[in-house]
């Protein structure tokens, strides 16, 4: 048996998987609210109580939202340190590994089925081309997929914390506002759930917004999105439009950096919730509008990952190959 995990700033998924020919088969996958536990080991203990894993575990792989150095990670959006050693002590598995959460998600790409991917642009996939993965959720993650001996091999990055590149006068205004607040503005200040709140503050400038005032704590980004998609609040509509355009632009930047002729994969929790807006065209227009690379970007396939457990699945694939 294999144990796989996907530790995010909001939610942690842990699963028991069985080896299979094409991709590991999920036996039992559980979700835990990350912030309600004092440590990752506490979540592992809860998982053991809930699932009662077998005494012998072959391998464990866990994707974490933060940089992994020497099999240790300090999570970016929660004050935890995690190490492969503590996982080994917990279960006694011969093989245990930490990997970046986007590295884990990227590992799932080759085993995802057609019904787990929704194309935003069919493009012309290059069989020997590289790929990239970008995912907005509690934070923003990015990873590269380099083609090595016919396989797409993930390479982690912390590209979500690279500098935000404003393209329009409105985005320059946004950049100035956020710079006054944060000093430095990275892409994640805009492209994630809390980033959507920043956009909302920018488009409302202190004017009360009923949908957000009524939202329970932590659910404000969802309230903004729903109000925008229903057309109830012009400021929410603009906030979501700015988000989608910036998301498409950053996906195009990543595609160019990785020369992703094999495909761009948009993961994370936000994209599936705003599919009608992503399909409307602003996302792909911002993705392609990058002269002199427009012709290249028009040929790049772009997919939304619909499987909400792609991260833990990718970790299971990684564990099965250890």
One Martini backbone bead per residue (centre of mass of N, CA, C, O) as a GRO file, in nm:
protein
  322
    1UNK     BB    1   0.100   0.034   0.014
    2UNK     BB    2   0.001   0.379  -0.019
    3UNK     BB    3   0.093   0.716   0.075
    4UNK     BB    4  -0.081   1.030   0.023
    5UNK     BB    5  -0.021   1.394  -0.013
    6UNK     BB    6  -0.193   1.731   0.028
    7UNK     BB    7  -0.062   2.038   0.142
    8UNK     BB    8  -0.248   2.309   0.237
    9UNK     BB    9  -0.359   2.612   0.366
   10UNK     BB   10  -0.662   2.479   0.399
   11UNK     BB   11  -0.614   2.181   0.273
   12UNK     BB   12  -0.591   1.825   0.347
   13UNK     BB   13  -0.477   1.539   0.172
   14UNK     BB   14  -0.535   1.186   0.235
   15UNK     BB   15  -0.408   0.864   0.104
   16UNK     BB   16  -0.498   0.537   0.007
   17UNK     BB   17  -0.301   0.323  -0.208
   18UNK     BB   18  -0.290   0.121  -0.500
   19UNK     BB   19  -0.140  -0.050  -0.712
   20UNK     BB   20  -0.116   0.005  -1.074
   21UNK     BB   21  -0.062   0.020  -1.399
   22UNK     BB   22  -0.135   0.329  -1.462
   23UNK     BB   23  -0.271   0.400  -1.175
   24UNK     BB   24  -0.338   0.460  -0.876
   25UNK     BB   25  -0.565   0.334  -0.635
   26UNK     BB   26  -0.816   0.450  -0.452
   27UNK     BB   27  -0.923   0.362  -0.123
   28UNK     BB   28  -0.867   0.631   0.072
   29UNK     BB   29  -0.992   0.969   0.106
   30UNK     BB   30  -0.900   1.256   0.304
   31UNK     BB   31  -1.018   1.556   0.463
   32UNK     BB   32  -0.843   1.848   0.609
   33UNK     BB   33  -0.823   2.120   0.815
   34UNK     BB   34  -0.531   2.262   0.854
   35UNK     BB   35  -0.584   2.493   1.086
   36UNK     BB   36  -0.695   2.261   1.305
   37UNK     BB   37  -0.386   2.190   1.323
   38UNK     BB   38  -0.064   2.189   1.477
   39UNK     BB   39   0.021   1.951   1.268
   40UNK     BB   40   0.099   1.704   1.051
   41UNK     BB   41   0.103   1.469   1.252
   42UNK     BB   42  -0.191   1.513   1.347
   43UNK     BB   43  -0.312   1.433   1.075
   44UNK     BB   44  -0.192   1.152   1.058
   45UNK     BB   45  -0.339   1.049   1.312
   46UNK     BB   46  -0.625   1.092   1.204
   47UNK     BB   47  -0.594   0.908   0.960
   48UNK     BB   48  -0.535   0.647   1.119
   49UNK     BB   49  -0.812   0.645   1.263
   50UNK     BB   50  -0.996   0.653   1.000
   51UNK     BB   51  -0.836   0.411   0.819
   52UNK     BB   52  -0.640   0.197   0.906
   53UNK     BB   53  -0.363   0.123   0.814
   54UNK     BB   54  -0.136  -0.076   0.735
   55UNK     BB   55   0.158  -0.183   0.866
   56UNK     BB   56   0.248  -0.192   0.561
   57UNK     BB   57   0.437   0.064   0.401
   58UNK     BB   58   0.604   0.136   0.119
   59UNK     BB   59   0.507   0.447   0.055
   60UNK     BB   60   0.566   0.809   0.086
   61UNK     BB   61   0.393   1.105  -0.047
   62UNK     BB   62   0.429   1.471  -0.013
   63UNK     BB   63   0.263   1.762  -0.080
   64UNK     BB   64   0.382   2.106  -0.047
   65UNK     BB   65   0.332   2.456   0.031
   66UNK     BB   66   0.658   2.470  -0.062
   67UNK     BB   67   0.982   2.459  -0.026
   68UNK     BB   68   1.215   2.194  -0.098
   69UNK     BB   69   1.492   2.111   0.131
   70UNK     BB   70   1.627   1.833   0.214
   71UNK     BB   71   1.342   1.716   0.301
   72UNK     BB   72   1.239   2.011   0.372
   73UNK     BB   73   0.960   2.224   0.502
   74UNK     BB   74   0.830   2.557   0.475
   75UNK     BB   75   0.543   2.687   0.488
   76UNK     BB   76   0.398   2.968   0.349
   77UNK     BB   77   0.069   2.976   0.478
   78UNK     BB   78   0.198   2.812   0.726
   79UNK     BB   79   0.338   2.733   1.056
   80UNK     BB   80   0.523   2.488   0.917
   81UNK     BB   81   0.717   2.194   0.962
   82UNK     BB   82   0.850   1.948   0.728
   83UNK     BB   83   0.956   1.599   0.718
   84UNK     BB   84   1.055   1.292   0.613
   85UNK     BB   85   1.138   1.179   0.891
   86UNK     BB   86   0.859   1.208   1.035
   87UNK     BB   87   0.716   1.013   0.843
   88UNK     BB   88   0.888   0.766   0.900
   89UNK     BB   89   0.827   0.756   1.206
   90UNK     BB   90   0.517   0.718   1.175
   91UNK     BB   91   0.531   0.443   0.957
   92UNK     BB   92   0.809   0.292   0.854
   93UNK     BB   93   0.885   0.349   0.578
   94UNK     BB   94   1.126   0.309   0.336
   95UNK     BB   95   0.967   0.540   0.176
   96UNK     BB   96   1.014   0.903   0.179
   97UNK     BB   97   0.852   1.210   0.048
   98UNK     BB   98   0.905   1.540  -0.049
   99UNK     BB   99   0.697   1.778  -0.230
  100UNK     BB  100   0.584   1.993  -0.417
  101UNK     BB  101   0.259   2.054  -0.493
  102UNK     BB  102   0.310   2.108  -0.804
  103UNK     BB  103   0.477   1.858  -0.850
  104UNK     BB  104   0.248   1.666  -0.784
  105UNK     BB  105   0.043   1.763  -0.990
  106UNK     BB  106   0.230   1.721  -1.239
  107UNK     BB  107   0.247   1.405  -1.201
  108UNK     BB  108  -0.062   1.361  -1.299
  109UNK     BB  109  -0.090   1.436  -1.603
  110UNK     BB  110  -0.027   1.151  -1.748
  111UNK     BB  111  -0.302   1.013  -1.587
  112UNK     BB  112  -0.509   1.175  -1.702
  113UNK     BB  113  -0.820   1.206  -1.821
  114UNK     BB  114  -1.032   1.349  -2.043
  115UNK     BB  115  -1.259   1.406  -1.810
  116UNK     BB  116  -1.021   1.580  -1.637
  117UNK     BB  117  -1.027   1.775  -1.897
  118UNK     BB  118  -1.051   2.123  -2.004
  119UNK     BB  119  -1.057   2.297  -2.291
  120UNK     BB  120  -0.949   2.629  -2.397
  121UNK     BB  121  -0.719   2.513  -2.601
  122UNK     BB  122  -0.624   2.298  -2.839
  123UNK     BB  123  -0.425   2.327  -3.041
  124UNK     BB  124  -0.079   2.181  -3.102
  125UNK     BB  125   0.049   1.916  -2.991
  126UNK     BB  126   0.371   1.825  -2.879
  127UNK     BB  127   0.513   1.521  -2.826
  128UNK     BB  128   0.812   1.666  -2.737
  129UNK     BB  129   0.700   1.858  -2.537
  130UNK     BB  130   0.649   2.073  -2.300
  131UNK     BB  131   0.527   2.176  -1.972
  132UNK     BB  132   0.271   2.329  -1.755
  133UNK     BB  133   0.180   2.449  -1.418
  134UNK     BB  134  -0.114   2.620  -1.284
  135UNK     BB  135  -0.226   2.731  -0.941
  136UNK     BB  136  -0.517   2.861  -0.791
  137UNK     BB  137  -0.580   2.939  -0.441
  138UNK     BB  138  -0.452   3.011  -0.156
  139UNK     BB  139  -0.238   3.014  -0.374
  140UNK     BB  140   0.050   3.017  -0.602
  141UNK     BB  141   0.135   2.776  -0.849
  142UNK     BB  142   0.438   2.639  -1.012
  143UNK     BB  143   0.533   2.426  -1.300
  144UNK     BB  144   0.740   2.202  -1.469
  145UNK     BB  145   0.759   2.003  -1.788
  146UNK     BB  146   1.000   1.784  -1.878
  147UNK     BB  147   1.128   1.618  -2.150
  148UNK     BB  148   1.223   1.270  -2.074
  149UNK     BB  149   1.228   1.004  -2.250
  150UNK     BB  150   0.901   1.074  -2.307
  151UNK     BB  151   0.873   1.216  -2.031
  152UNK     BB  152   0.707   1.403  -1.781
  153UNK     BB  153   0.908   1.608  -1.575
  154UNK     BB  154   0.906   1.759  -1.281
  155UNK     BB  155   0.958   2.114  -1.189
  156UNK     BB  156   0.998   2.315  -0.948
  157UNK     BB  157   0.858   2.628  -0.811
  158UNK     BB  158   0.836   3.001  -0.714
  159UNK     BB  159   0.664   3.179  -0.929
  160UNK     BB  160   0.433   3.308  -0.745
  161UNK     BB  161   0.680   3.511  -0.620
  162UNK     BB  162   0.695   3.677  -0.846
  163UNK     BB  163   0.668   3.950  -1.016
  164UNK     BB  164   0.436   4.171  -1.101
  165UNK     BB  165   0.302   4.239  -1.437
  166UNK     BB  166   0.198   4.519  -1.560
  167UNK     BB  167  -0.014   4.619  -1.858
  168UNK     BB  168  -0.209   4.836  -1.750
  169UNK     BB  169  -0.338   5.111  -1.609
  170UNK     BB  170  -0.506   4.955  -1.400
  171UNK     BB  171  -0.270   4.772  -1.300
  172UNK     BB  172  -0.094   5.006  -1.206
  173UNK     BB  173  -0.285   5.099  -0.986
  174UNK     BB  174  -0.281   4.834  -0.833
  175UNK     BB  175   0.020   4.821  -0.779
  176UNK     BB  176   0.034   5.080  -0.609
  177UNK     BB  177  -0.155   4.992  -0.385
  178UNK     BB  178   0.004   4.730  -0.303
  179UNK     BB  179   0.275   4.865  -0.247
  180UNK     BB  180   0.172   5.038  -0.005
  181UNK     BB  181   0.111   4.774   0.164
  182UNK     BB  182   0.372   4.556   0.086
  183UNK     BB  183   0.602   4.688  -0.120
  184UNK     BB  184   0.578   4.403  -0.257
  185UNK     BB  185   0.461   4.251  -0.574
  186UNK     BB  186   0.329   3.955  -0.620
  187UNK     BB  187   0.132   3.739  -0.787
  188UNK     BB  188  -0.018   3.626  -0.528
  189UNK     BB  189  -0.163   3.902  -0.453
  190UNK     BB  190  -0.382   3.813  -0.693
  191UNK     BB  191  -0.351   3.479  -0.750
  192UNK     BB  192  -0.595   3.422  -0.525
  193UNK     BB  193  -0.803   3.441  -0.278
  194UNK     BB  194  -0.671   3.690  -0.134
  195UNK     BB  195  -0.633   3.839  -0.407
  196UNK     BB  196  -0.935   3.889  -0.458
  197UNK     BB  197  -0.955   4.081  -0.218
  198UNK     BB  198  -0.764   4.294  -0.329
  199UNK     BB  199  -0.936   4.354  -0.580
  200UNK     BB  200  -1.186   4.443  -0.423
  201UNK     BB  201  -1.057   4.685  -0.281
  202UNK     BB  202  -0.986   4.832  -0.544
  203UNK     BB  203  -1.287   4.846  -0.675
  204UNK     BB  204  -1.417   4.989  -0.399
  205UNK     BB  205  -1.270   5.190  -0.209
  206UNK     BB  206  -1.461   5.144   0.070
  207UNK     BB  207  -1.712   5.037  -0.047
  208UNK     BB  208  -1.972   4.876   0.026
  209UNK     BB  209  -2.041   4.508   0.018
  210UNK     BB  210  -2.286   4.293   0.058
  211UNK     BB  211  -2.173   4.006  -0.009
  212UNK     BB  212  -1.925   4.039   0.188
  213UNK     BB  213  -2.072   4.120   0.454
  214UNK     BB  214  -2.236   3.833   0.456
  215UNK     BB  215  -1.987   3.682   0.481
  216UNK     BB  216  -1.804   3.453   0.607
  217UNK     BB  217  -1.522   3.380   0.732
  218UNK     BB  218  -1.330   3.286   0.437
  219UNK     BB  219  -1.581   3.350   0.207
  220UNK     BB  220  -1.529   3.604   0.030
  221UNK     BB  221  -1.426   3.503  -0.248
  222UNK     BB  222  -1.688   3.348  -0.314
  223UNK     BB  223  -1.875   3.595  -0.301
  224UNK     BB  224  -1.743   3.753  -0.527
  225UNK     BB  225  -1.777   3.543  -0.751
  226UNK     BB  226  -2.088   3.514  -0.737
  227UNK     BB  227  -2.159   3.813  -0.781
  228UNK     BB  228  -2.019   3.832  -1.056
  229UNK     BB  229  -2.169   3.592  -1.209
  230UNK     BB  230  -2.457   3.743  -1.145
  231UNK     BB  231  -2.428   4.068  -1.160
  232UNK     BB  232  -2.462   4.230  -0.865
  233UNK     BB  233  -2.155   4.364  -0.880
  234UNK     BB  234  -1.943   4.571  -1.039
  235UNK     BB  235  -1.688   4.535  -0.858
  236UNK     BB  236  -1.683   4.224  -0.877
  237UNK     BB  237  -1.664   4.204  -1.180
  238UNK     BB  238  -1.391   4.351  -1.204
  239UNK     BB  239  -1.227   4.169  -1.019
  240UNK     BB  240  -1.264   3.910  -1.191
  241UNK     BB  241  -1.155   4.022  -1.455
  242UNK     BB  242  -0.871   4.083  -1.350
  243UNK     BB  243  -0.806   3.799  -1.265
  244UNK     BB  244  -0.838   3.649  -1.539
  245UNK     BB  245  -0.635   3.817  -1.700
  246UNK     BB  246  -0.388   3.768  -1.513
  247UNK     BB  247  -0.396   3.461  -1.536
  248UNK     BB  248  -0.353   3.439  -1.840
  249UNK     BB  249  -0.086   3.592  -1.849
  250UNK     BB  250   0.076   3.406  -1.656
  251UNK     BB  251   0.037   3.151  -1.824
  252UNK     BB  252   0.191   3.267  -2.068
  253UNK     BB  253   0.458   3.315  -1.929
  254UNK     BB  254   0.505   3.017  -1.852
  255UNK     BB  255   0.494   2.903  -2.139
  256UNK     BB  256   0.747   3.056  -2.234
  257UNK     BB  257   0.952   2.958  -2.022
  258UNK     BB  258   0.876   2.637  -2.102
  259UNK     BB  259   0.793   2.575  -2.382
  260UNK     BB  260   0.463   2.463  -2.391
  261UNK     BB  261   0.385   2.252  -2.645
  262UNK     BB  262   0.240   2.021  -2.458
  263UNK     BB  263   0.114   2.212  -2.227
  264UNK     BB  264  -0.141   2.370  -2.026
  265UNK     BB  265  -0.212   2.348  -1.668
  266UNK     BB  266  -0.509   2.424  -1.480
  267UNK     BB  267  -0.529   2.446  -1.144
  268UNK     BB  268  -0.699   2.428  -0.867
  269UNK     BB  269  -0.986   2.566  -0.699
  270UNK     BB  270  -1.086   2.806  -0.891
  271UNK     BB  271  -1.129   2.729  -1.191
  272UNK     BB  272  -1.387   2.536  -1.168
  273UNK     BB  273  -1.569   2.785  -1.047
  274UNK     BB  274  -1.497   2.976  -1.334
  275UNK     BB  275  -1.548   2.857  -1.620
  276UNK     BB  276  -1.733   3.060  -1.775
  277UNK     BB  277  -1.513   3.286  -1.762
  278UNK     BB  278  -1.277   3.136  -1.897
  279UNK     BB  279  -1.454   3.075  -2.169
  280UNK     BB  280  -1.510   3.375  -2.273
  281UNK     BB  281  -1.174   3.486  -2.343
  282UNK     BB  282  -0.981   3.661  -2.158
  283UNK     BB  283  -0.773   3.452  -2.083
  284UNK     BB  284  -0.670   3.382  -2.377
  285UNK     BB  285  -0.602   3.666  -2.467
  286UNK     BB  286  -0.381   3.711  -2.250
  287UNK     BB  287  -0.211   3.464  -2.322
  288UNK     BB  288  -0.151   3.556  -2.639
  289UNK     BB  289  -0.070   3.866  -2.577
  290UNK     BB  290   0.277   3.821  -2.692
  291UNK     BB  291   0.469   3.988  -2.850
  292UNK     BB  292   0.630   3.757  -3.070
  293UNK     BB  293   0.445   3.484  -2.939
  294UNK     BB  294   0.156   3.431  -3.058
  295UNK     BB  295   0.189   3.186  -3.242
  296UNK     BB  296   0.287   2.991  -3.030
  297UNK     BB  297   0.040   3.027  -2.823
  298UNK     BB  298  -0.181   2.925  -3.025
  299UNK     BB  299  -0.052   2.615  -3.016
  300UNK     BB  300  -0.118   2.588  -2.720
  301UNK     BB  301  -0.238   2.385  -2.499
  302UNK     BB  302  -0.535   2.429  -2.282
  303UNK     BB  303  -0.606   2.321  -1.943
  304UNK     BB  304  -0.842   2.210  -1.711
  305UNK     BB  305  -0.838   2.076  -1.398
  306UNK     BB  306  -1.102   1.870  -1.255
  307UNK     BB  307  -0.943   1.718  -1.049
  308UNK     BB  308  -0.937   1.769  -0.699
  309UNK     BB  309  -0.702   1.514  -0.665
  310UNK     BB  310  -0.430   1.563  -0.824
  311UNK     BB  311  -0.216   1.594  -0.599
  312UNK     BB  312  -0.252   1.315  -0.457
  313UNK     BB  313  -0.215   1.149  -0.711
  314UNK     BB  314   0.074   1.243  -0.777
  315UNK     BB  315   0.193   1.137  -0.512
  316UNK     BB  316   0.122   0.840  -0.574
  317UNK     BB  317   0.293   0.815  -0.825
  318UNK     BB  318   0.559   0.879  -0.689
  319UNK     BB  319   0.549   0.645  -0.483
  320UNK     BB  320   0.534   0.412  -0.701
  321UNK     BB  321   0.843   0.507  -0.813
  322UNK     BB  322   1.038   0.461  -0.552
   0.00000   0.00000   0.00000
